[in-house]
Amino acid sequence: MNLDKKIAMPLWIMVIFLLFVVLYLWKSIFVMLTFTFILLIFFSGLYRYFFKISHSNIISASITGFIFVWFFGIIGFIVSTQIESFTENFDKIGKWFQGLISSNSLLNVYFKDFNIQQIFSNVDFSALWTSALWIISWFAGWLVTVGLLLVFILIEKDTFVKKIDIIFSDKSEKKIENIYGKIYSDLNIFIVSKFLIALLNWVVSWIIMLLFWLEFALLFALFVFILDFIPSVWGAIAMTLPFLFSFVQFDQSYMSFVLLACLMVPQFITGNIIEPRVMGSRLNLSSFVIILSLIFWSSLWWVSGAFLAIPLMVSINIVLSKFSITQPIAIFLSQDGQIKK
């Protein structure tokens, strides 16, 4: 028995190491599958909500599918229209930077031969816009693939459950159902809450920027929405974009700082008051683990890893908490040293 315990831990370490090697080598597949699973949780929650109201599978599925297409269609429309207009204003940005260098004696000493307008004039904006359109087209195709995966997963859901019944014993089957149920429950609350909070920040920041007559307010607000899904300082980084651009547009620099202060208020309220109350201790991850997981998954899967870091760590911690040999790891990762059964 003691020999088994001595062998078990190195074996777990080898399995985890090989798993991460596979995750890196086949990252494009795993990223797509992870995003599909998260969207499945999110849209199945919407489906259940509409089913309670309509009591019809067809109506619930149709409304959920419409929301999926409509939401990502809106994002694609904003990006495709706003970025084109934004690139046309690079000349204005170049003039502002050149004026800043000319008016500041210290900057003028170090950058006296620096002509930013000449740099902008040498940029091939048509090629840049073509690349942007290619990225948008690729993302649209990626979304279609994810949507098809969602459809086939939903179609084969009952068949998958039957396969689990055949493969595993009653005890193992109950453990798998318990793990999946816990992951689904916690991630459903996290994803829906995070989405609604990010959507609230999007709308509020957009209204604030409109009140300041800031150009490209819708695009900057979209960045606030997207970066709100990444933990740590990314929400603050999203606010620096309209803050820096406001120096180009406004004649008085103090207006830029007033804009930044107004944008920070809703972010502070949602991040420190609303979000903790809505989510509670569902994540059950320490702040250190959240930052570490952000660094790790970003290194492994780049930008996609930054978005998926929290859902992945929540899922991993739940799985680790269900096995006695890995429970110490789950306790170490947890927020207060407590794991929920």
N, C-alpha and C positions, 0 to 999 in steps of 0.2 A: 504493500500500500504506500509506504514511504517512497519506494522507488518510482511508483507511478506519479506521485506528486512532484518528484524531482524532474521527471521527464516532461511532465505536462507543461510547465512554464516555458522552458526553451522551445517546446513544440509550438506553443501559442505565439511566441516571438517570431519564429520562423514563418508561421502561417501569415501573421500580420505583415511581415516584411515582404513576402511574396505577393500578398494582396496589393500592397501599395505599388510594387513594381508593375503589376498588371494594370492597376488604375492609371499609372503614368503612361504606359505603352499604348493602351487603348482608351486614352482620355476622351477622345471625341465621342466614342460610343457611350462611355459611362456618363459624360456630361449630359448628353441628350437623354439618356434613360433617367438620370436624376431629375432633370428639369421636367420630364414627362411625369414622373412620380409626384413631384410637388404640384404640378398643374392638375394632376388627377385628384389629389387631395383637395385642392382649392375648388375645382369645378364640381367635384362630387358633393362638397358642402353646399354649393349653390343649388345643385340639382335637388338635393334633399330638402332644401328650404322651399324651392318652388313646387316640389311634389306635395309638401304639406298643405300648400295653398290650393293647388289645382287638382290634386289626386289623379294626375294623368302623366304617364311616362313620356308620351309623345310631346306634350306641351312643355313639360319640365326640361326635357332634352333639347327641344327647339330653342327655348329661351336661353338656356345655358350656352348652347352653340352660338347663338346670335351675339351674346355678350363677349364670347371668346373672339369672334371675328371682328366685332365692332371695336373692342378695346384696342387690339393690336393694329387694326386699320387706322384708328385715330392717331396712334403713336407714329405709324409709318407716314401718315399725311403730314403731321407736324414736322417730323425730321426732314422729309423730302422738300417741303416748301420753305421752312425757316432757314435751313442750312444754306440753301441757294442764295437767299437774301443776305445772310450773314457774310458769306464770302464776298459779296459785292461791296461790302462796307470795310474791307480790309484796308483800302486806301485811306479811309477816315482814321482808322486805328493807327496806321503808319504815320500820318501827319501829327497825331496827338503825341506819339512816342518821340518823334523828331523834335516837336516843340518842347517836350519835357526835357530832353537832353540839352537843347539850346538855352533854355531858361535857367538851368541849374549849372553853376560854375564847376562844381565837383564832377558831375557827370560829363560835362563838356570837355574836361581835361582828359578823362579816360576814353571817351567815345567821340572825340572830335572828328575822326575820319569815318565814323559809323553812320551810314545812310540807310535807314530802315525802309524808306520809301523805294529805294532802288532794289532792295531785296524783294519787297512785295511785287514790284514791277516785273521781276524775273520769274515769279511763280506762275506756273501753267495752271490757271484756275479751271480751265475746261477739263484737263486731265484729272485734277483733284475732284471735280464734280462727277466725272465719269466713274472714278474709284468709289465715291460715296454712293452713287446709284448702284454699283455692283454689290457693295456691302449690304445695302437695303434689299436688293433682289435676293442675295444669299440668305439674309435673315428671314425674308418672307418664305423662301423655299424650306428653310429650317423649321419654321413654324408650321408649315403644311405637313412636314414629316412628323413633327411632334403631335399635331392634331390627328393624323392617321394612326399613330401609335396609341393615342388615347382611345380612339374609336375601337381598335382591335382588342385593346386591353379590356374595355367595357364589354365587348361582345363575348370574350372568352373568360369572363370573370367566374361564372359558375363552373365551367370546365376546369379552371385552375384550382378551385376549391376541392373539386372531386379528386384531382390528381394528388393534392396534399393529403386527403383522406386515405388514398391507396398507399402512398409512399411511407407515411409516418404512422407510428403507433398512436393510440389515443392520448397517452401522456405527452408525447412530443408534439402532437397536433395541437393540444390545448396550450402548450408553451408558445408555439408559433403564433397561434391566434392571439394570445395574451400580449406578445411582443408587438405584433402588427397593430393590435387595437390601441396599445399605449402610444406607439409612434403616430398612428393616424390621429388620435385624439389630441395629443400635444402639438403636433405640427399643424393640424387644422386650425386650432386656436391661434397659434403663432402666425401662420401665413395669412389668414383672414384678417387678424388684428393688424398685422404689419402692413398689409395692402391698404386697408381703410385709413390707417394713420398716415401712410405715405400719400394716399390720394388727398387727404385733408391738407397735408403740407403743400401739395401741388396746387390745389385750388387757392389756399390762403396766400401763398407766395406769389401766385399769378395775379391775384387781386391787388396785393400790395405794390407789385411792380407796375401794374396798370395805373394805379393812383399816382405813381411817380412819372407816368408817361415814359417808362423805359422801353426802348425798342427791343424786339425779340423776347418779350416777357414770357410768351408761351413756351419758347424753346428753353429758356433758363429755368422756368418752373418745371419743365419735364426732367431736366437734369436733377433738380431737387427731389423729384419723385423717384427716379431711378437709383440715385446714390443713397437714398434713405434706406434701401434694403441692405446696404453694406454697413456693418457696425463700426464703431469707433468714430473717427473724425471726418468721415466722408460726407456727412450732412453739412458740416461746416465748409468743406471744400466746394460743395455745390453752391453755397451762398457767395463764395468769393468770385465766382464767374460774373454774376450781374453786378457785384460791387466794383470789380475792376473795369468792366465795360462802362459803368456809369460815369467814370472819370472822363471817358471819351465823349460822352453825350452831354453831361452837365457842365455848365460854365462855372458854377460854384462847387468846390471840392467838398464842402461841408455837407452838401446834399447826398453825396455818396455814403458818408458815414451815417447819416440819418436813415438812409435806405437799408444799410447793413444792420443797424440796430432794430429796425422794424421787422426785418426778415428773421433775426435771431430770436425774437420773442416767441412766435409760434413753435419754432424748433425746440426751444427750451421747455415750453409747456407740454408739448407732445412727448418729448424724450424723457422728461424727469417727473411728470405727473400722470399724464394719460396712459402712456405705454406701460409703466410698472403696475398700475392699477388694473389694466385690462388683462395683461398677460400673467401677472402675479409671479409665482415661482415655477411656471410651466417649463421654462428652459432648464432650470436647475443646473446652470453652468457658472463657474466662477468667472469674474471679469478677466483674470489672467488667462484662463483657458480660451475665452472668446477671442482675445487678441492673438494668442498663440495659434489658434485654429485658423484665424484670418490670414496670418502670415504663411502657415503651412499650406493650406488649400490654394491660396493665391500663387504660391511657388509651384504647386503641382499642376493646377488647371488654369492659371492666369486669372483673367477677369471673371470667368465663370466660377472659379473656385472662391472668389471673394463673395459672390452672391450666394453660393451654396454652403458656405462655411458653417453657419449656424444650424440650418436644417440637418446637415450631415453629422455635426457633433452631437446634436440632440438625439438623433437616431442611434448613433454609435454608443452613446452613454446609456440609452435605454437597453440596448442589446447586452452591453457589458454588465448591467445591473441584474440581469436575469440568470446569470451563471455564477455559482459560488466562487469559482477560481478567478473570475475577472471582476468580482464585486469590489475588491480593494481599489482597482483602477477607476471604477465608476464613482466611488466615494471621493477619490482624489480630484476627479474632474468636477464634482458637484459643487453647488454654491455654498452649502453650509455643512457638508459632510453627511447629509441624509439622502438616502435613495428611496424612491417610491416604488412599491411593488406593483 
